[in-house]
Amino acid sequence: MKRRLVFLLMAMVLGVAGCVSQKPMIEGATVEPTPQRIPQADIDVLRRLAFDYWDALNSYDVEKTLSYLEENYRQVHADDVKDGIRQMKTFRVKLRASEESSPRFQGQDQGAMYITLKDPLSTRRILMEFAKVAGEWKITFAEEVE
C-alpha cells in the first residue's frame, strides 16, 4: 500500500510540481544545438537553475520552488505545487536529479536540457526548458519524456 502511495505521489509531483506545460518548445522532445556560440556563463546558469529547482523541491520549500518558474505558469499552478510539496513532505520523498545532457539553446533566450530523475520507485528522463524573462532565466517546462 505504501509503495502504491509513493508511486502515485511521484506521478503527481512530476505532473504538477515538475512544471508541466501544454507543449514543449522542442517538437519531438529532441534538443538540437544551435550553430551560434553561447556564453559558458549562460550554460552554467541553466544547469544551476535546474538543480536548484530540484533542491528546492527536496527541501519542501514552496516559495523557493515557485520562484524558479516563469510567472504565468507560477500563477496558474501555485496551489498544485504547494499540494505536491506537502505530499512529498508527508511521505518524506526525496528526488535525485542528475544531468543527462548539457544545456542547449534556441536563440539567445530559450534553452533546454535533459535531467535523469530518480524517485523511490523509478528512474525518469525529464526534459526541462527555460526562457529568459526580463533578463532572468526561468523554467517554462519540465516533463517526463521517453
Disulfide bonds with the S-S distance in Angstrom:
none
